[in-house]
Amino acid sequence: MSNNKRVLANTIYLATRVIITILISFYTTRIILSEMGAQAYGLFSVTFSIVTFFTFLTGSFSESIQRFFSVAIGEKADNTLKNTFTTAVIICSTLAFIIAIILFSIKDYVTQHVLNIPISSLEQANKLFYIALASVFISTLQAPFSALVLANEKMSFYAYLTLFESVAKLSLSLVLTLISSEKLLVYSVLLLLSSLIIFTIYARYCFKTFNTTMTGGKPSWKIVFELSAFSLWNTFGNFAYACRSQGIIICINFFFAVTVNAAYALANIIAQAINSLAQSLTTAIKPQIVKAYAEENTQRYNAMIYFGSKYAFMFLFTLCSPVLFRTHDILSLWLADLPDYTVWFVRLLIIVTLIDSFSSSLIAGMQATGHIRVYQFVVGTLICLNLPVIYHLFKAGLSVYFLFLPLISISILNFFLRVYFLSKSSNFDATLYLKTVSAKCLLPAFISVLASMFIGNGFTGASTLFVFLSASMHSLLTFLIFAILAITKEEKKWVLTHFFQRKL
């Protein structure tokens, strides 16, 4: 299979997986919220957010490991790949125990002084903390295995396993309807067991499929230093994102009620679901970007980055347009009782996600170069600024909605910084990128917004059928505008040729 066909096939696998996963996730959340209530769901969200804040360490090593795996595969360096895997397993095992010790030592302080929860919920919070700690431990051990799967572009297995995970979560949520007490703790324990099963499947698959890679490798201090040096700056970048995502939830908990946490958590589920669609495309092309850079194939390296940014934004905007303009009606189909703030939280988080969707492929391009020290410091510092700025906005007595002022502003600034740093670190043409990707996407997006506003003013209704037809109309209109104004003739020819297997 050619590289382009592999990217197309992997994208279809991952996009299909994400769409099905989103539908399952939304229904699962509806059941969980209905069975637990907003108060318990808010407690679950904020407790797990504090513990999973430490996954920025796991994420940074996972990204670094995948990058080194992809480079070794691109260079056909089998011994290096074996040694890197063995070393990565040792590093992640050590890291898992270090994180567990740190979290265990700060548990009492977090539950008694950081969490803004009723005294009656303290015992539950302590138990949830331990369960979340165990989940983080397992996810850290899993990092080398999932990185090996992605570096080898086994996207079908990755997609199937993610679907299995979503179905498992749905099944666990249905268990809540069968029990009358301790629903929060039962659900958390079952989630932990699900994570353990997923880890076991990953390990078994890797031992069966990549047996030659996983055996015979030797730990190498050189690889430890290279991985650690690369991961150090990745860690800073992931720490910044953890501050932005998990830190905001904690900050909201300081100044507002737990029910506001529940509203933000629900909006965040939608934003993460949308972002995962963009990541599905990036996940499919990231190994190709790294391999193209390792092979010094500049033309393909640039083309993959352009392709990823452009189509990630168009794909997301097409799906998001009905949610932006029919937010309340669509959410009402999902949840019977919407917590206050949810509608505008969803709209504003979608805007942030759309801005960030341009950057996914740019980040992959920067990771491929390996020149990330200054880039991660500058971009990561700006992302970290979200938290203190939001804290002082809340401290000044401003509405919770003001948290999106720094979020949106810094996302836009970081997009331009990523373009700048990528052009300085490689033969990436920033001017051409802005003309052929950003400008090509933003003009039809603006026209689509105007057209959708017109449709919204002309059609009203709240029945399920009407909402479905209206949402379909928004997406179809947006798709047609992008197809006319953003997609080139060459791109249309390539897509049609590969989908219908005929010459045009």
C-alpha positions as CSV (number, residue, x, y, z in Angstrom):
1,M,0.0,0.0,0.0
2,S,1.4,3.5,-0.9
3,N,2.0,6.0,1.8
4,N,-0.9,8.2,0.6
5,K,-3.3,5.3,0.5
6,R,-2.2,4.3,3.9
7,V,-2.8,7.8,5.3
8,L,-6.3,7.7,3.7
9,A,-7.2,4.3,5.0
10,N,-5.8,5.1,8.5
11,T,-7.8,8.4,8.5
12,I,-11.0,6.6,7.6
13,Y,-10.4,4.0,10.4
14,L,-9.7,6.6,13.0
15,A,-12.5,9.1,11.9
16,T,-15.0,6.3,11.9
17,R,-13.8,5.2,15.3
18,V,-14.1,8.7,16.7
19,I,-17.6,9.3,15.4
20,I,-18.9,6.0,16.8
21,T,-17.0,6.7,20.1
22,I,-18.5,10.2,20.4
23,L,-22.0,8.9,20.0
24,I,-21.4,6.2,22.6
25,S,-19.7,8.7,24.9
26,F,-22.6,11.1,24.7
27,Y,-25.1,8.5,25.5
28,T,-22.9,7.2,28.3
29,T,-22.6,10.7,29.8
30,R,-26.4,11.1,29.7
31,I,-26.9,7.9,31.7
32,I,-24.1,8.8,34.2
33,L,-25.4,12.3,34.8
34,S,-28.9,11.0,35.2
35,E,-27.9,8.3,37.7
36,M,-25.4,10.3,39.7
37,G,-26.8,13.8,39.6
38,A,-24.8,17.0,38.9
39,Q,-23.3,17.1,42.4
40,A,-21.7,13.7,42.3
41,Y,-20.7,14.1,38.7
42,G,-19.0,17.4,39.6
43,L,-17.1,15.7,42.4
44,F,-16.0,12.9,40.1
45,S,-14.8,15.4,37.5
46,V,-12.8,17.7,39.8
47,T,-11.2,14.7,41.8
48,F,-10.1,12.9,38.6
49,S,-8.9,16.2,37.1
50,I,-6.5,16.8,40.0
51,V,-5.0,13.3,39.8
52,T,-4.9,13.1,36.0
53,F,-3.2,16.5,36.0
54,F,0.0,14.4,36.4
55,T,-0.6,12.6,33.1
56,F,1.3,15.4,31.4
57,L,4.4,13.4,32.4
58,T,3.0,10.2,30.7
59,G,1.8,12.1,27.7
60,S,5.2,13.8,27.1
61,F,7.1,10.4,27.3
62,S,4.5,8.7,25.0
63,E,4.9,11.4,22.3
64,S,8.7,11.3,22.6
65,I,8.8,7.5,22.5
66,Q,6.5,7.4,19.4
67,R,8.7,10.0,17.7
68,F,11.9,8.0,18.3
69,F,10.1,4.8,17.2
70,S,9.0,6.5,13.9
71,V,12.5,7.8,13.3
72,A,14.0,4.3,13.8
73,I,11.4,2.8,11.5
74,G,12.0,5.5,8.9
75,E,15.8,4.9,9.0
76,K,15.2,1.0,9.1
77,A,17.4,0.8,12.3
78,D,16.0,-2.4,13.8
79,N,18.5,-2.6,16.7
80,T,17.9,1.0,17.6
81,L,14.2,0.3,17.7
82,K,14.6,-2.8,19.9
83,N,16.9,-0.9,22.4
84,T,14.5,2.1,22.4
85,F,11.5,-0.1,23.3
86,T,13.3,-1.9,26.1
87,T,14.6,1.4,27.5
88,A,11.2,3.0,27.2
89,V,9.5,0.3,29.2
90,I,12.1,0.7,32.0
91,I,11.6,4.5,32.0
92,C,7.8,4.4,32.1
93,S,7.8,1.7,34.8
94,T,10.0,3.9,37.0
95,L,7.9,7.0,36.1
96,A,4.7,5.2,37.1
97,F,6.1,4.4,40.6
98,I,7.4,8.0,41.1
99,I,4.0,9.5,40.1
100,A,2.2,7.1,42.5
101,I,4.4,8.0,45.4
102,I,4.0,11.7,44.8
103,L,0.2,11.4,44.5
104,F,0.0,9.2,47.6
105,S,2.0,11.7,49.7
106,I,-0.2,14.7,48.8
107,K,-3.6,13.0,49.0
108,D,-4.7,14.4,52.3
109,Y,-3.7,17.9,51.5
110,V,-5.5,17.8,48.1
111,T,-8.8,16.4,49.5
112,Q,-8.9,18.5,52.6
113,H,-7.5,21.9,51.4
114,V,-7.6,22.0,47.6
115,L,-11.0,20.5,46.8
116,N,-13.9,22.8,47.4
117,I,-16.4,20.1,48.4
118,P,-18.8,19.5,51.3
119,I,-17.4,17.7,54.4
120,S,-19.9,14.9,53.8
121,S,-18.2,14.1,50.4
122,L,-14.7,13.9,51.9
123,E,-14.6,10.2,52.4
124,Q,-15.8,9.6,48.8
125,A,-13.2,12.0,47.5
126,N,-10.5,10.0,49.3
127,K,-11.6,6.8,47.7
128,L,-11.9,8.4,44.3
129,F,-8.4,9.8,44.6
130,Y,-6.9,6.3,45.1
131,I,-8.9,4.9,42.2
132,A,-7.7,7.7,39.9
133,L,-4.1,7.2,41.1
134,A,-4.3,3.5,40.0
135,S,-5.7,4.6,36.6
136,V,-2.8,7.0,36.1
137,F,-0.3,4.2,37.1
138,I,-1.8,1.8,34.4
139,S,-1.8,4.5,31.7
140,T,1.8,5.2,32.3
141,L,2.8,1.6,31.9
142,Q,0.8,1.4,28.7
143,A,2.6,4.3,27.0
144,P,5.4,2.3,25.2
145,F,2.9,-0.2,23.9
146,S,0.5,2.3,22.4
147,A,3.4,4.3,21.0
148,L,4.7,1.2,19.2
149,V,1.2,0.5,17.7
150,L,0.9,4.1,16.4
151,A,4.5,4.3,15.1
152,N,3.9,1.2,13.1
153,E,0.6,2.7,11.8
154,K,-1.6,-0.1,13.0
155,M,-4.6,2.2,13.1
156,S,-7.2,-0.5,12.6
157,F,-6.2,-2.2,15.9
158,Y,-6.0,1.2,17.6
159,A,-9.5,2.1,16.3
160,Y,-11.1,-1.3,17.3
161,L,-9.6,-1.1,20.8
162,T,-10.9,2.4,21.3
163,L,-14.3,1.3,20.2
164,F,-14.1,-1.6,22.7
165,E,-13.2,0.9,25.4
166,S,-16.2,3.1,24.6
167,V,-18.6,0.1,24.6
168,A,-17.1,-1.0,27.9
169,K,-17.8,2.4,29.4
170,L,-21.3,2.3,28.1
171,S,-21.8,-1.1,29.7
172,L,-20.4,0.2,33.0
173,S,-22.8,3.1,32.9
174,L,-25.7,0.8,32.4
175,V,-24.6,-1.1,35.6
176,L,-25.4,2.1,37.5
177,T,-29.1,1.6,36.7
178,L,-29.0,-1.7,38.5
179,I,-27.6,-0.6,41.8
180,S,-29.1,1.7,44.4
181,S,-26.1,3.0,46.4
182,E,-22.4,3.9,46.0
183,K,-22.9,4.5,42.3
184,L,-20.0,6.9,42.0
185,L,-17.5,4.5,43.6
186,V,-18.8,1.5,41.8
187,Y,-18.5,3.3,38.4
188,S,-14.9,4.5,39.3
189,V,-13.8,1.0,40.2
190,L,-15.3,-0.5,37.1
191,L,-13.5,2.1,35.0
192,L,-10.2,1.1,36.6
193,L,-10.8,-2.6,35.7
194,S,-11.6,-1.5,32.2
195,S,-8.3,0.3,32.0
196,L,-6.5,-2.8,33.2
197,I,-8.1,-4.9,30.5
198,I,-7.2,-2.4,27.8
199,F,-3.5,-2.4,29.0
200,T,-3.5,-6.2,28.9
201,I,-4.8,-6.3,25.3
202,Y,-2.2,-3.7,24.2
203,A,0.6,-5.7,25.7
204,R,-0.6,-9.0,24.3
205,Y,-1.1,-7.6,20.8
206,C,2.4,-6.0,20.8
207,F,4.1,-9.2,22.0
208,K,2.3,-11.1,19.2
209,T,2.7,-8.6,16.3
210,F,6.0,-6.9,17.1
211,N,7.8,-9.8,18.8
212,T,11.1,-9.1,17.1
213,T,11.0,-5.5,18.3
214,M,10.1,-6.4,21.9
215,T,12.7,-9.1,22.4
216,G,16.5,-8.8,22.3
217,G,16.7,-5.1,23.1
218,K,19.2,-3.8,25.6
219,P,18.7,-0.8,27.9
220,S,20.9,2.1,26.8
221,W,22.0,5.1,28.8
222,K,22.4,7.0,25.6
223,I,18.7,6.4,24.7
224,V,17.7,7.3,28.3
225,F,19.5,10.7,27.9
226,E,18.1,11.3,24.4
227,L,14.6,10.4,25.4
228,S,14.8,12.4,28.7
229,A,16.2,15.5,27.0
230,F,13.5,15.4,24.3
231,S,10.8,14.6,26.8
232,L,11.9,17.3,29.2
233,W,10.6,20.0,26.9
234,N,7.7,17.9,25.8
235,T,6.9,17.6,29.5
236,F,6.8,21.4,29.9
237,G,4.5,21.6,26.9
238,N,2.1,18.9,28.3
239,F,2.3,20.5,31.7
240,A,1.1,23.7,30.1
241,Y,-1.8,21.9,28.6
242,A,-2.6,20.2,31.9
243,C,-2.6,23.7,33.5
244,R,-5.1,24.8,30.9
245,S,-7.4,21.9,30.9
246,Q,-7.3,20.4,34.4
247,G,-6.2,23.6,36.0
248,I,-9.3,25.5,34.8
249,I,-11.6,22.9,36.4
250,I,-9.7,23.3,39.7
251,C,-9.9,27.1,39.4
252,I,-13.6,27.0,38.8
253,N,-14.0,24.8,41.8
254,F,-12.3,27.5,43.9
255,F,-14.7,30.3,43.0
256,F,-18.0,28.6,42.0
257,A,-20.3,25.7,42.9
258,V,-19.6,22.1,42.0
259,T,-22.6,22.3,39.6
260,V,-20.6,24.8,37.5
261,N,-17.8,22.2,37.4
262,A,-20.4,19.8,36.1
263,A,-21.4,22.2,33.3
264,Y,-17.8,22.8,32.3
265,A,-17.1,19.1,32.4
266,L,-20.0,18.4,30.1
267,A,-18.9,21.1,27.7
268,N,-15.4,19.7,27.9
269,I,-16.6,16.3,26.9
270,I,-18.0,17.8,23.7
271,A,-14.8,19.8,23.1
272,Q,-12.6,16.7,23.6
273,A,-14.8,14.7,21.3
274,I,-14.5,17.3,18.6
275,N,-10.7,17.6,19.2
276,S,-10.3,13.8,19.0
277,L,-11.7,14.1,15.5
278,A,-8.9,16.4,14.6
279,Q,-6.4,14.2,16.4
280,S,-7.6,11.2,14.4
281,L,-6.3,12.9,11.2
282,T,-3.1,14.0,12.9
283,T,-2.6,10.5,14.4
284,A,-2.9,9.0,10.9
285,I,-0.4,11.4,9.3
286,K,2.1,12.0,12.2
287,P,4.2,8.9,11.5
288,Q,4.4,9.9,7.8
289,I,5.5,13.5,8.8
290,V,8.3,12.1,11.1
291,K,9.4,9.5,8.5
292,A,9.4,12.1,5.7
293,Y,11.6,14.4,7.8
294,A,14.0,11.5,8.7
295,E,14.3,10.7,5.0
296,E,14.9,14.4,4.2
297,N,11.9,14.4,1.9
298,T,11.0,18.1,2.3
299,Q,8.3,18.2,-0.3
300,R,6.3,15.4,1.4
301,Y,7.0,16.7,4.9
302,N,5.5,20.1,4.0
303,A,2.6,18.6,2.0
304,M,1.6,16.4,5.0
305,I,1.5,19.4,7.3
306,Y,-0.5,21.5,4.9
307,F,-2.9,18.6,4.4
308,G,-3.4,17.9,8.1
309,S,-4.1,21.5,9.1
310,K,-6.4,22.2,6.2
311,Y,-8.6,19.1,6.4
312,A,-8.7,19.0,10.2
313,F,-10.2,22.5,10.3
314,M,-12.6,21.9,7.5
315,F,-13.8,18.6,8.8
316,L,-14.3,20.0,12.3
317,F,-16.0,23.1,11.2
318,T,-18.4,21.1,9.0
319,L,-19.4,19.0,12.0
320,C,-19.4,21.8,14.5
321,S,-21.5,24.4,12.6
322,P,-24.9,22.9,13.6
323,V,-23.7,22.6,17.3
324,L,-22.7,26.3,17.3
325,F,-26.0,27.5,16.0
326,R,-28.5,24.9,17.4
327,T,-26.6,24.4,20.7
328,H,-29.5,24.3,23.1
329,D,-31.7,22.1,20.9
330,I,-29.0,19.6,20.2
331,L,-27.9,19.5,23.9
332,S,-31.5,19.0,24.9
333,L,-31.6,15.8,22.8
334,W,-28.6,14.6,24.7
335,L,-29.4,15.6,28.3
336,A,-32.8,15.9,29.9
337,D,-31.7,18.7,32.3
338,L,-28.9,21.0,31.2
339,P,-26.9,22.6,34.0
340,D,-26.6,26.4,33.9
341,Y,-23.8,27.7,31.7
342,T,-23.5,24.6,29.6
343,V,-24.8,26.1,26.3
344,W,-22.3,28.9,26.2
345,F,-19.5,26.8,27.6
346,V,-20.0,24.4,24.7
347,R,-20.0,27.2,22.0
348,L,-16.9,28.9,23.4
349,L,-14.9,25.7,23.9
350,I,-15.7,24.7,20.3
351,I,-14.2,28.1,19.1
352,V,-11.0,27.3,21.0
353,T,-10.9,23.8,19.6
354,L,-11.4,25.1,16.0
355,I,-8.5,27.5,16.5
356,D,-6.3,24.7,17.9
357,S,-7.2,22.3,15.1
358,F,-4.9,24.3,12.7
359,S,-2.0,23.5,15.1
360,S,-2.2,19.7,15.4
361,S,-0.1,19.1,12.2
362,L,2.2,22.0,13.0
363,I,3.0,20.4,16.4
364,A,3.7,17.1,14.6
365,G,6.1,18.9,12.3
366,M,7.9,20.5,15.2
367,Q,8.2,17.1,17.0
368,A,9.7,15.6,13.8
369,T,12.5,18.2,13.7
370,G,13.5,17.6,17.3
371,H,14.2,21.3,17.8
372,I,11.6,21.9,20.5
373,R,13.5,23.5,23.4
374,V,12.8,27.2,22.6
375,Y,9.5,26.4,21.0
376,Q,8.1,24.5,24.0
377,F,9.4,27.2,26.4
378,V,7.7,30.1,24.6
379,V,4.4,28.4,23.6
380,G,4.2,26.4,26.9
381,T,4.7,29.6,28.9
382,L,1.9,31.4,27.1
383,I,-0.4,28.4,27.7
384,C,0.5,28.4,31.4
385,L,-0.5,32.0,31.6
386,N,-4.1,31.0,31.1
387,L,-4.4,29.8,34.6
388,P,-3.1,32.8,36.6
389,V,-5.0,35.2,34.3
390,I,-8.2,33.3,34.8
391,Y,-7.6,33.1,38.5
392,H,-7.3,36.9,38.8
393,L,-10.3,37.4,36.5
394,F,-12.4,35.3,38.9
395,K,-10.8,36.9,42.0
396,A,-11.9,40.3,40.6
397,G,-15.5,39.0,40.7
398,L,-16.0,38.6,36.9
399,S,-18.3,36.1,35.4
400,V,-17.1,32.5,34.8
401,Y,-17.5,33.2,31.0
402,F,-14.4,35.5,31.1
403,L,-12.2,32.5,31.3
404,F,-12.5,32.3,27.5
405,L,-10.9,35.7,26.9
406,P,-7.4,34.4,27.6
407,L,-8.1,31.0,26.2
408,I,-9.1,32.3,22.8
409,S,-6.4,35.1,22.6
410,I,-3.5,32.8,23.6
411,S,-4.7,30.1,21.2
412,I,-4.6,32.5,18.3
413,L,-1.1,33.9,19.3
414,N,0.3,30.4,19.7
415,F,-0.9,29.4,16.2
416,F,1.3,32.1,14.7
417,L,4.2,31.2,17.0
418,R,4.0,27.6,15.8
419,V,4.1,28.6,12.2
420,Y,7.1,30.9,12.9
421,F,9.1,28.3,14.9
422,L,8.4,25.6,12.3
423,S,9.7,27.8,9.5
424,K,12.8,28.5,11.5
425,S,13.5,24.8,12.3
426,S,12.9,23.3,8.9
427,N,12.3,24.2,5.2
428,F,8.7,24.9,6.0
429,D,7.2,27.8,3.9
430,A,5.2,29.9,6.4
431,T,3.9,32.4,3.8
432,L,2.7,29.6,1.5
433,Y,1.0,27.9,4.5
434,L,-0.9,31.0,5.5
435,K,-2.1,31.6,2.0
436,T,-3.0,28.0,1.0
437,V,-4.2,26.7,4.3
438,S,-5.3,29.4,6.8
439,A,-6.7,32.0,4.3
440,K,-8.3,29.2,2.2
441,C,-10.1,27.9,5.3
442,L,-11.1,31.1,7.1
443,L,-12.9,32.8,4.1
444,P,-15.4,29.9,3.5
445,A,-15.8,29.5,7.3
446,F,-16.8,33.2,7.5
447,I,-19.3,32.8,4.6
448,S,-20.6,29.7,6.3
449,V,-21.2,31.5,9.5
450,L,-23.2,34.2,7.7
451,A,-25.3,31.6,5.9
452,S,-25.9,29.6,9.1
453,M,-27.1,32.8,10.9
454,F,-29.5,33.4,8.1
455,I,-30.8,29.8,8.3
456,G,-31.1,30.0,12.1
457,N,-33.2,33.2,11.9
458,G,-35.5,31.7,9.2
459,F,-36.1,28.2,10.8
460,T,-37.1,27.5,14.3
461,G,-38.4,24.4,16.0
462,A,-37.5,21.9,18.8
463,S,-38.8,18.5,17.7
464,T,-36.2,15.8,17.3
465,L,-36.9,15.5,13.5
466,F,-36.6,19.3,13.0
467,V,-33.4,19.5,14.9
468,F,-31.9,16.6,12.9
469,L,-32.9,18.2,9.6
470,S,-31.7,21.6,10.6
471,A,-28.3,20.3,11.8
472,S,-28.0,18.3,8.5
473,M,-28.7,21.5,6.6
474,H,-26.0,23.5,8.5
475,S,-23.4,20.8,7.8
476,L,-24.3,20.3,4.2
477,L,-24.2,24.0,3.5
478,T,-20.8,24.3,5.2
479,F,-19.5,21.3,3.3
480,L,-20.6,22.7,-0.1
481,I,-19.0,26.1,0.7
482,F,-15.7,24.5,1.6
483,A,-15.8,22.2,-1.5
484,I,-16.3,25.2,-3.8
485,L,-13.9,27.7,-2.2
486,A,-11.3,25.7,-0.2
487,I,-10.6,22.3,-2.0
488,T,-8.4,22.6,-5.1
489,K,-9.1,20.7,-8.3
490,E,-6.1,18.5,-7.7
491,E,-7.3,17.5,-4.3
492,K,-10.8,16.7,-5.6
493,K,-9.3,14.6,-8.4
494,W,-7.1,12.7,-5.9
495,V,-10.0,12.0,-3.5
496,L,-12.4,10.9,-6.1
497,T,-9.8,8.7,-7.8
498,H,-9.0,6.9,-4.6
499,F,-12.6,6.6,-3.4
500,F,-14.1,5.4,-6.7
501,Q,-10.9,3.9,-8.3
502,R,-11.4,5.5,-11.6
503,K,-9.6,8.0,-13.8
504,L,-11.0,11.5,-14.1
